[in-house]
Amino acid sequence: MPAESATVPKYWAIVPAAGSGRRMAAEVPKQYLPLQGSTVLEHTLNVLFSCESIEGVVLALSPEDSYWAEIAPRYAGNNLACIAGGEERCHSVLNAVHHLRGFADTHDWVLVHDAARPCVRVDDVTALIEALADDVCGGLLGVPVADTMKQLGADGRVEGSVDRQALWHAQTPQMFRLGLLQSALEQAIAQNRLVTDEAAAMEMAGYRPCMVRGHADNVKITVPSDLALAEFFLQGRP
């Protein structure tokens, strides 16, 4: 258990946005695709800046990013820092964590949120913060698996059904203490285990993240059909 801090922990957000989104087969990275009059990334940032508990956001961008400059002026009044991302998501997040260590407390909370999850609800982010405020480790948003799950063999044939009662879809944000997250990511990368989410790094370090139920409309835009789904979910939202 982390030692108690002398100060009240603050909450910071990290948005890894250095990927190219190859599976979208688009001319621009998926975080810059148009979505309801702005871009995917803007929807994501707007949600995070709408959360009163979040002190600031660290955005990890590709060094070759040529799109952010057009958007940046819209966030001139926000506490937003842009840093260089890395080769993989875990490298981008760790770069952002190192940036935060320059001024944030080791016991502060960090919420890592996918740039390509523009439909996350402010209420869900708030619920995550409230649920984990006194937690030893931290945790993440998620939803229970609804479909029947099958286990396949190497030949592609079904070997059996998997009990879905304890299976959940992992989402973001994923919220952990700054110092613990740094240590977990550094250990995973040192072992050449390029984790695809922060919870996995924490699990490898021996922690058991808490799952906080969110909503199924917190979709991640990965393939073209996901963009249309995000459009649908955002209709009617303020």
Secondary structure, DSSP 8 states (H G I E B T S, - for coil): -----SS---EEEEEEE----GGG--SS-GGGSEETTEEHHHHHHHHHHT-TTEEEEEEEE-TT--SHHHHGGGGTTS-EEEEE--SSHHHHHHHHHHHHTTTS-TTSEEEE--TT-TT--HHHHHHHHHHHTT-SSEEEEEEE--S-EEEE-TTS-EEEEE--TT-EEEEEEEEEEHHHHHHHHHHHHHTT---SSHHHHHHHTT---EEEE--TT-----SHHHHHHHHHHHTT--
